[in-house]
Amino acid sequence: MRFLYEKTQPELFSISPVPKTGQSTLVSRQNPLKKRAKAFSFVAWTYLYPVHVQSNPRHKPSPPVYHLLKPLLFALPPETAHKFSMRLLSPRLAGLWNRAINHDSRLQREVFGLNFPNPVGLAAGFDKEAAHLNTLAAMGFGFLEFGTVTPRPQAGNPRPRLFRLPKDKALINRMGFNNAGLEAFAKKLAARKTQNLNCIIGGNIGKNKTTPNEEALRDYALCFEKLFPHVDYFVVNVSSPNTPGLRALQQKKPLSKLLKGLQELNNTHIQPKPLLLKISPDLNRSQLDDVLQIAFDHQLSGLIATNTTISRENLGSTPQQKIKTIGAGGLSGAPLKQRSTEIIRYLHRESKGQLPIIGSGGILHPQDALEKLEAGASLIQIFTGLIYQGPALIAQINKALLKNK
């Protein structure tokens, strides 16, 4: 078979045909320079082809843009592919996926005092440093959550630290809060004031790896105060499995101390910001009850359910040897869908619907989003679904929501 969609491919770039049988397809393993050249030309053609079609009505509609790009990106290391694609995108190109349906007034929701253009958000971790704020906003998200940010810059865990499990539509990551630090993060968000963004912005805050848990409040408070002018809501992240000891802060006493301190700081402002807690899917029922009690005691605005899991259940298609070789890290994607939905349903029922929930975990199709909302979520976030399905998933979910109204 010749190069993908050769018959409809516009001659914008010179692209070599796929090698003969027995040779590597899409990329050359023997020549890294050739591999990069093919990568660039393929990505550029994939992004620019929709523009070409729009200006040439005689051409047939293009195949789904992201699904043309996906085989190439999946041939690269996950972290490399992510950085490469985001650097290539501009707000104008990202806008190719933004459909009018994302701005339909029927999708608007008011949650914890904020007006969301639509209920589909981007989960924290996709853009840890708010480096691509304008590009991501142009895709049609109703809200974007950036971070996790820590007071001081830190490199995170050694590479490789991000792994795809395509057969299970999942990811395993052990990134470790890698970020450029609070000052750089705040500077990126400050630029938002000069942009006309119809998008809610959330700040996901954490502590540095070297900060003892006993001093965690100091780190969270530094992030909170610095980002207060720049974000619409805050998320306290104590549920990542990739920072040693962090999850111990989910225990009743330290969690209560942390949230009490942050809310006291929040209440020193004339208009306090919504404060949410992101929880682990690995909590048992008793721990979930504690979370609810603490949330009401300290007047949290809501919960995000859930973060990634350390469990390897529901990985039915990935070979066990591969899972063992990858090792530690948080699992996200389709295997997490059922557990996160169960937790959303439980929290919604036990709180009698009085505590807003942002549903996250395993949303790869519109139906997955509908299930989260039907279980009691007010809003939903995607991350792994964006990797496997592409930005078109945003409009697909919103279209399904309108259809089900």
N, C-alpha and C positions, 0 to 999 in steps of 0.2 A: 504494500500500500504506500502510495506517495505521501508527501507531507499533509498534515491535517487540513481538510477542506480546501484542497488545492484548486478545485474548480471555481470556488467563489472568492479565493484569496486575492485581494487587490495587490498590485505590484508596487507596494510601498517600500519593500525591502527585498534584498536578495537573500533567499533562504535556501540552504542546501537540502536536497531530498534526504529521506531517511535512509541509513545504510542498509545494505543487503542483509539477508537472513544470516544470523550468527553474530552480527555486529550489534553494538549498543544502539538503542533507539533513543531519540530526543537529545541525548547528551553523549559526549565522547569521554570515556574514562581515561583514555591514554593521553589526551591533550587538554589540560585545564584551561588554557587560553582559548582554544576552540570551543570548549564547553561554555565559557563565559560569553563569547561572541554570539553563539547560537541562543543562549539564554536572553541576552539583551534584545536581539532582533525579534525573537518570538514574543517576548513580553511587550515590546513596543508595538508590534503589529496587532497583538491581541487587544491592547488598550485603544489604539487608534482606529481599528477597523470599524467600530460603530460610528465614529465621526465620518469616516469615508462613505459608509452606507447612507448616512443621513444626507450627505451632499450629492449622492449618486443614486437617485430613486430607481434606476434600472436594475441595480443590484438586488439580489434576494436578501431577505433579512439574515443577519449573521447568526451563527450558533450562539448559545449562551456564553457570554464573554468569559466569565470566571472559569467555566468548565473547559475552555480552551487553554487557559493559563495554568490550571491546577496540575496537570501532569508534569509540567516543567518545574513548578514550585516544589512539588513533592519529590522531584529528583535531586533537590538541593537539601542540605541540612536544614531542619526546621527553623532554627534561629536565624540562619543566613537568609532563608527564603522570606521570612517575615520582614526583616530589615530591608531587603532588596525591594520587595513589592511596595512597602510603605514609602520608601525614598523616591520611587519612580512616580507614585501617584501625586497628583495635584488636586486641589479642590475642584477644578473644572472637570478633570477626568473622573474623579470620584462621583461627581454629579450625574454621570451617565446612569448610575443605579438609582438615583433619587427620582421617585415617581410622584406624580401629583397626589396619589392616594395616601402618601405618608403625611400629607398636610390637610387631609379631610377633617373638617371641624368635628365630625362625629367621633373621631378617635381621641379627642382631647380629654384629659383626665386631671382632676385636681386631687393630689395626694400630699399629705402632710403640709398643706398650705401652699404648694407649688403647682403651677399650671403646666402640665406636660403636653406638648403638641401631639404625641402619640405614645403608647405604652411600651415601645420597644427600645431598650437601652443597650449600651455596650458595657460589658462587665469590666471591672478593674483587672489590670494585668496585661491587657492587649496593648495599651500605650501607657507604660509606667511613668513616663516623664512629660506627658502632655505635649509631646513633640509634634503631633499630627492633628492638633485640635481642629483646625479649619477643614482639613481633608475629611476627617471622620464625620464632622458635622454636616458636610456636604452630601454624605451618603443617605441622609434621611432619618437618622436616629432621632428619637424623641428626647433622649438624654444620654450623656457620656459620663462615665466614671473613670477618673485617672488615678494612677498610683499602682501599687502601694508606695508611698513616699516615706522616707525616714529623715530625721534631722540632718545626719551626715551622709555624704556619698558612700556607697559601698558596692563592691564588685559582684556580690552574690556568690553562689556556689560555682565550683569549677565546671567547665564544659567537658563533655556534652551534658546538658541539663534539661533539654526539651526533646520529647520523643513522640512520634506519631504511631498510632495503632490503627491503620486504615481499615483493617478487616472488622474492627469493632467500633469504627467511627469515634475514636477516643484519642486523648493526649495524656501523657504523663509528664509533669514538669517538677523540677526541683530548683527553680530559679533562685530563690533565697533573697527576695526583696532587692534585687539589683536595681540601682537608680542613681542619678547624678546628685541627689541631695535636695534638701528643702529650698535653698536659695535659687537654684536653677529651675526647679519646678514652679516656684511662685512667679519667677520672671516670665516663664512661658504662659502661665495663666493670666498674668497681668495684661498681656497683649490682647486678651479677649475683649477688653473694654473698647478697643478700636475696631472691633469686628461686629457686624450685624448678624449675630448667630441666633437663630430661632431654636435654641437647644438648652436644656438644663444641664448644668455641670456639677458633678459630684467629686469630692476629694476623699480618697481612701488612704487612711493614715496608719502608720505602724511604728515600731521601735527598731533601733539598730541592733544588729546581732550581738554586739559587745555590751549592750546596756543590760544590766541585771534586771530581772523581773520586778525586784523591789523598787527600782527606779524608773519603771516603765511609764508611769504617769508623766514624768518630766518630758520624755520624748514625744508622747502623744500631745501634750499640752503645747509644746513648741510648734508642732505641725499645725495644730488647731489655730493658734493665734496668728501665725504667719499667713495661713491660707484663708482666714476668715473673710477678708475683703474680696476674695477671688472665686469662691465656689458658692453654690446654692445649697448644698447639703454636705454632711460629713458621714463617712463610714469608718467605724472602728474595726480594724482587722486584728483579731486575736486567734483566728482559726486556720491560718496557713500552716501546713504541715512541714514547711521547708526552712523554718527558722527554729533552731533547737530551743526547746522550752517554751516557745510562744503559746502553744495550746494550753499550757498550765494556767494562763491568764483567763481561761474560760471557766475555771472553778469559781464557785459562788463568792467566796470572800475576796480574792484579788479582782475579780470582774466587777464586783459591787464598788470596791474602792476606786477603780479606774474610771468607771462611768460616773460615779458621784463627783469626782474631781473635775471631769470634763464638763459636766452639766453646770457645776458651780462657775466654771470659767465662762461657759456659754451664756449664763444668766447675767454676767456683768455687762453684756452688750444690750443696747436699747432694743434691738430686734434679734433675738437668738436664732440660730440656724437649726434646721432639722438635724438630729443626731441619730444615726442608725448603727446597728451592730450586725456584722456578718458572722454567721455561725457555721460550724462544721456539720457535715452530714453524718459524722461518726458519733454524735452525741446520742445517749440512750434516752428513754422517755423521762426518767427522773431528772436528768440534766436539762432536757428541754423545758421541763416544768420550772426548774430553777431560772433558766433564761427568761421565761415569761414573767416570773415574779420580779426579777431584777429590772426587766424592761419597764414594768409598771411602777416599781418603786422609784426609779430614777427618770421616769417620764420620757423614755425614748420615743422617737417619732416613728420608728419602725424597725423591721429586721430584714436582712437579706438571707434567704435560704436557697441554696447553700454554697459553701466554698467547695474545694476539691476534697476527695476522699483518699485515705490511705488503704482502703479495702481494694482488693483485686477481684471481687465478686462480679459476676455478669460479663467477664471477659471470655466469651465462649468461642471466639474464632482465632484469637492470637495465640500462637504456640507458647506453651508454658516456659520453654527454655528462653524465649525472647523476653518474656515478662521478668524472668529471674535475672537475666543479663542486664536489663535496664535498671533494676533495683528500686531504691526508694524514690518517693515523689508523690505528688498529688494527682489523682486520676480524675479527668473530666470527660465530658462527652456522653454518648448514648448510654453507657453502662451506669451512669449516675442518675438517669432520668427518673426511674421509679422511686428511688430513695428520696430524692429531693422533693418530688411531688408528695410523697407520704408525709414528709416533715411539714411542708406547707399546709397540707390538709389538717394535720394535727394542731399546729400552731393557730390556724384560723379558727378551728372549732373550740379549742381550749381558751382562746382569748375572746371568744364570742364576737369575732370580727372587729374588735376594737383596736387592733394593732396592725397597721398596714404592713404588707409583706411584699418584697421584691423577689420574684421567683427566678432562680438561676440554677442551671444544671441539666444538661442533656437536651437542650432545645436545638434540634437539627431540622425540624419540619414545622410548618404552621400548626399541625395538630398537637405537637408537643407544647407549643405556647398556649394553645387553647386549654389543654389539660391543666397547666399551671394556673391559669386564670380561673378556671372552674373550681380548682381546689381551694382557692381563696386568695391568690396573689392579686395585688392591685396593679403591678407593673411586672415586666419581665426583662431579663438581660441575656444576651448571647455572647459567646466567645468561641468555643470550639465549633459551634455551628457555623460561624463565620468562616472558619478555616476550611471546613468540609463542603459547605454549600455556597459560600460566596456572599457578597453584599446584596444580591437579589433577595436573600432571605428576609430582609427587613420589610420590603414591600409585600412579599408573599404572606407574611404574618399579618400585616395590616389589612390586606385584602381579605384574608380569612376572617378577621375580626369583624369587618363590615358586613361580610356575607352572613355571619352568625348573629347579627344584631336583630 
